[in-house]
Amino acid sequence: MSKRFDPKDKYFQKAKDEGYRARSAFKLDAIQKRFKLIRSADKVLDLGAAPGSFMQIAGRIVGDKGLVVGIDLLPIKPFRQLTMLAFEGDIFDEAVYEKVEVEAGVTLFDVITSDLAPATTGIKSVDAGRSFQLNEQVLKVSEGHLKRGGHVVMKAFPGVDHSELIRLAKKQFMHVKLFKPDAVRKSSKEVYIIGIGKL
Ligand SMILES: C[S@@+](CC[C@H](N)C(=O)[O-])C[C@H]1O[C@@H](n2cnc3c(N)ncnc32)[C@H](O)[C@@H]1O
């Protein structure tokens, strides 16, 4: 049976019981409990958002005076809240940010979260390289679409480029931390890079 959908997995079951679309909800939940990055009424941009569990966590925190915009290559089932908007698109494609500006009326966000994961090959160095490219793009998006003082959360799979990614993040943020939520499987190298306070 695929590990991803192991029904005995504690967080898979918890997500099902609590109405979250994916177990990743508990990763952002743990990041938020530790760093308190998202606040009520914030505007949050979630990159690689499908099926939408990071959006659910962020949506609860920002409330109805805030906004959560999710972008993914895959369609995201629409939310009933008008403050939670899903866009289908590629994070490398400028057109998707133009669409967000027109339809959501926002270009600058308080927080950018990314749980982006490349289509994996199983070859660790290739997968880490693809993840690096995604995160490099997250930092570019944050250059243009994150407010000064804002924060970024991005998932990384450490490989040879990891220290370069940290170096790039440190150029843009006052503090850069690494965090591995409990919901990350013990066998996974996955870690979240947290950029606090955009310079
Ligand atoms: C682990 S899933 C995200 C789960 C999500 N955070 C949640 O909580 O429901 C990673 C997502 O990254 C998306 N992705 C990968 N490359 C992308 C790209 N270039 N542009 C947009 N989305 C991308 C994938 O389609 C996939 O849905």
Ligand as a Chemical Component Dictionary entry (heavy atoms), coordinates in Angstrom:
data_LIG
# 
_chem_comp.id                   LIG 
_chem_comp.type                 NON-POLYMER 
_chem_comp.pdbx_formal_charge   0 
_chem_comp.three_letter_code    LIG 
# 
loop_
_chem_comp_atom.comp_id 
_chem_comp_atom.atom_id 
_chem_comp_atom.alt_atom_id 
_chem_comp_atom.type_symbol 
_chem_comp_atom.charge 
_chem_comp_atom.model_Cartn_x 
_chem_comp_atom.model_Cartn_y 
_chem_comp_atom.model_Cartn_z 
_chem_comp_atom.pdbx_ordinal 
LIG C1  C1  C 0  2.374  18.430 -1.379  1  
LIG S1  S1  S 1  1.286  19.136 -2.569  2  
LIG C2  C2  C 0  0.606  20.509 -1.690  3  
LIG C3  C3  C 0  -0.368 20.162 -0.585  4  
LIG C4  C4  C 0  -1.043 21.398 -0.025  5  
LIG N1  N1  N 0  -0.112 22.232 0.711   6  
LIG C5  C5  C 0  -2.165 21.078 0.929   7  
LIG O1  O1  O 0  -1.974 21.307 2.119   8  
LIG O2  O2  O -1 -3.232 20.644 0.482   9  
LIG C6  C6  C 0  2.381  19.930 -3.675  10 
LIG C7  C7  C 0  1.722  20.634 -4.837  11 
LIG O3  O3  O 0  2.683  21.392 -5.576  12 
LIG C8  C8  C 0  2.120  21.539 -6.879  13 
LIG N2  N2  N 0  3.103  22.062 -7.833  14 
LIG C9  C9  C 0  4.290  21.506 -8.204  15 
LIG N3  N3  N 0  4.897  22.275 -9.137  16 
LIG C10 C10 C 0  4.085  23.364 -9.343  17 
LIG C11 C11 C 0  4.186  24.523 -10.183 18 
LIG N4  N4  N 0  5.219  24.720 -11.006 19 
LIG N5  N5  N 0  3.179  25.433 -10.126 20 
LIG C12 C12 C 0  2.106  25.223 -9.312  21 
LIG N6  N6  N 0  1.963  24.151 -8.502  22 
LIG C13 C13 C 0  2.941  23.226 -8.514  23 
LIG C14 C14 C 0  1.636  20.144 -7.195  24 
LIG O4  O4  O 0  0.686  20.144 -8.239  25 
LIG C15 C15 C 0  1.065  19.689 -5.841  26 
LIG O5  O5  O 0  -0.331 19.860 -5.789  27 
# 
loop_
_chem_comp_bond.comp_id 
_chem_comp_bond.atom_id_1 
_chem_comp_bond.atom_id_2 
_chem_comp_bond.value_order 
_chem_comp_bond.pdbx_ordinal 
LIG C1  S1  SING 1  
LIG S1  C2  SING 2  
LIG S1  C6  SING 3  
LIG C2  C3  SING 4  
LIG C3  C4  SING 5  
LIG C4  N1  SING 6  
LIG C4  C5  SING 7  
LIG C5  O1  DOUB 8  
LIG C5  O2  SING 9  
LIG C6  C7  SING 10 
LIG C7  O3  SING 11 
LIG C7  C15 SING 12 
LIG O3  C8  SING 13 
LIG C8  N2  SING 14 
LIG C8  C14 SING 15 
LIG N2  C9  SING 16 
LIG N2  C13 SING 17 
LIG C9  N3  DOUB 18 
LIG N3  C10 SING 19 
LIG C10 C11 SING 20 
LIG C10 C13 DOUB 21 
LIG C11 N4  SING 22 
LIG C11 N5  DOUB 23 
LIG N5  C12 SING 24 
LIG C12 N6  DOUB 25 
LIG N6  C13 SING 26 
LIG C14 O4  SING 27 
LIG C14 C15 SING 28 
LIG C15 O5  SING 29 
# 
